[in-house]
Amino acid sequence: MPGPTRRSRRGDTPPPRTGGSESEVLRGFLDYLRTSVAAKVDGAPEPQVRTAATASGTNLLGLLNHLTCVERSLFLGEHVPDWQATFRAAPTDSVADVVIRYRHAVACANEALDGCTDLGTPLPRPRPGRPAPSVRWALTHMIEETGRHAGHADILRELIDGSTGR
């Protein structure tokens, strides 16, 4: 059987090697997914990056805008009044703006998490009016949320310009 063609080869980054603690594993995989999804959006061409590629209206820039809002809500306690609206970036936002905003939200979330030594404790900044989930639950949920949308981003980016890999 012939080997893969140049077009079908993937530039995948393997899963992270983390420390052995539960916190190091969870945070290592979350950061791995965060880096992957930001890389899918970074450098994507306009206007395709914001053009809906599915009947639901999902677009690459909107996915990263949404993940920014989830990070800020979950780890920083910010209120999101309309979750559906988070799936659209503002028309004036460039790709670089959204990527920078996402990376800043991730840095702020990581800073908030850096002081957490017990994964069973409540988040340091719960959302107003809601009981704070444990840090463990929040990390696991954010891995699931980011991983799901990273998969969507993989497909959307490939449809835009053929880019594949993590």
C-alpha positions in Angstrom: 0.0 0.0 0.0 1.5 3.4 -0.9 2.3 5.9 1.9 0.4 9.0 2.5 0.5 11.8 0.0 2.1 15.1 0.9 -1.4 16.6 1.1 -2.7 14.0 3.6 0.3 14.2 6.0 -0.6 15.9 9.2 1.5 18.2 11.3 0.1 16.9 14.6 1.6 17.9 17.9 1.5 14.9 20.3 -0.3 15.1 23.6 1.7 16.8 26.3 4.0 15.2 28.7 2.9 16.4 32.1 3.9 16.0 35.7 2.3 13.2 37.6 -0.1 15.1 39.8 -3.8 15.4 38.9 -3.5 19.2 38.6 -0.5 19.0 36.3 -2.3 16.5 34.0 -5.5 18.4 33.9 -3.8 21.8 33.3 -1.3 20.3 30.9 -4.1 18.9 28.7 -6.2 22.1 28.9 -3.2 24.2 27.9 -2.5 21.8 25.0 -6.1 22.2 23.7 -6.0 25.9 24.2 -2.8 26.2 22.1 -4.3 24.0 19.4 -7.6 25.9 19.1 -5.8 29.3 19.0 -3.4 28.0 16.3 -6.4 27.0 14.2 -7.7 30.5 14.1 -4.4 32.4 14.1 -3.7 33.5 10.5 -7.0 32.3 9.1 -8.0 34.5 6.1 -10.8 37.0 6.1 -13.7 36.8 5.3 -13.7 33.0 5.4 -12.8 33.0 9.1 -16.1 34.5 10.0 -18.2 32.9 7.2 -20.7 30.3 8.4 -19.7 26.9 7.2 -22.6 25.0 8.6 -26.4 25.5 8.8 -26.1 26.4 12.5 -23.9 29.4 11.5 -20.8 28.1 13.2 -17.6 29.9 12.1 -14.0 29.7 13.1 -13.7 33.2 14.6 -16.9 32.8 16.5 -15.7 29.6 18.1 -12.7 31.3 19.6 -14.7 34.3 20.7 -17.1 31.9 22.5 -14.2 30.0 24.2 -12.8 33.4 25.4 -16.2 34.1 27.1 -16.3 30.6 28.6 -12.8 31.0 30.1 -13.7 34.4 31.5 -17.0 33.2 32.9 -15.8 30.0 34.4 -12.4 31.0 35.9 -12.8 34.8 36.3 -16.5 34.9 37.3 -17.6 37.2 34.5 -21.3 37.2 33.7 -22.4 36.4 30.1 -25.9 37.7 29.4 -26.3 36.0 26.0 -24.4 32.8 25.3 -25.6 32.6 21.7 -24.1 36.0 21.0 -20.7 34.8 22.1 -20.5 32.6 18.9 -20.1 35.8 16.8 -17.1 38.1 16.8 -17.7 41.8 16.3 -17.4 42.9 12.7 -14.6 45.3 13.7 -12.6 42.5 15.4 -9.7 41.2 13.3 -8.4 37.7 13.6 -5.4 39.0 15.6 -7.8 40.8 18.0 -9.8 37.7 18.8 -6.7 35.5 19.2 -5.0 38.1 21.5 -8.1 38.4 23.6 -8.4 34.6 23.9 -4.7 34.3 24.9 -5.2 37.0 27.5 -8.3 35.3 28.9 -6.3 32.1 29.2 -3.4 33.9 30.9 -5.8 35.4 33.4 -7.5 32.1 34.0 -4.2 30.4 34.6 -3.2 33.1 37.0 -6.4 32.6 39.0 -5.7 28.8 39.0 -2.1 29.1 40.0 -3.0 29.7 43.6 -5.3 26.6 43.8 -3.5 23.8 45.6 -6.6 21.6 46.2 -8.7 20.6 43.2 -11.6 20.0 45.5 -11.9 23.6 46.6 -14.4 25.9 45.0 -13.2 28.2 42.2 -11.5 31.3 43.5 -13.9 33.6 41.5 -17.4 32.1 41.2 -19.9 33.5 38.9 -22.3 35.9 40.8 -25.3 34.3 42.2 -24.2 30.7 41.6 -22.5 28.2 43.8 -18.8 27.8 42.8 -17.9 24.4 41.3 -14.7 22.7 42.4 -11.5 23.6 40.5 -11.4 19.9 39.4 -14.9 20.1 37.9 -14.1 23.5 36.2 -10.8 22.1 34.7 -12.6 19.0 33.4 -15.4 21.0 31.9 -13.0 23.4 30.2 -11.1 20.5 28.7 -14.4 19.1 27.4 -15.6 22.4 26.1 -12.2 23.4 24.5 -11.7 19.9 23.0 -15.2 19.8 21.4 -14.7 23.2 19.8 -11.1 22.4 18.8 -12.6 19.5 16.8 -15.0 21.9 15.2 -12.2 24.3 14.5 -10.1 21.5 12.8 -12.9 20.9 10.3 -13.7 24.6 9.7 -10.0 25.5 9.1 -9.6 22.6 6.7 -12.7 23.8 4.8 -11.2 27.3 4.6 -7.7 26.6 3.3 -6.9 22.9 3.6 -4.8 23.3 6.8 -4.8 20.2 8.9 -3.0 19.0 12.1 -2.8 20.3 15.6 
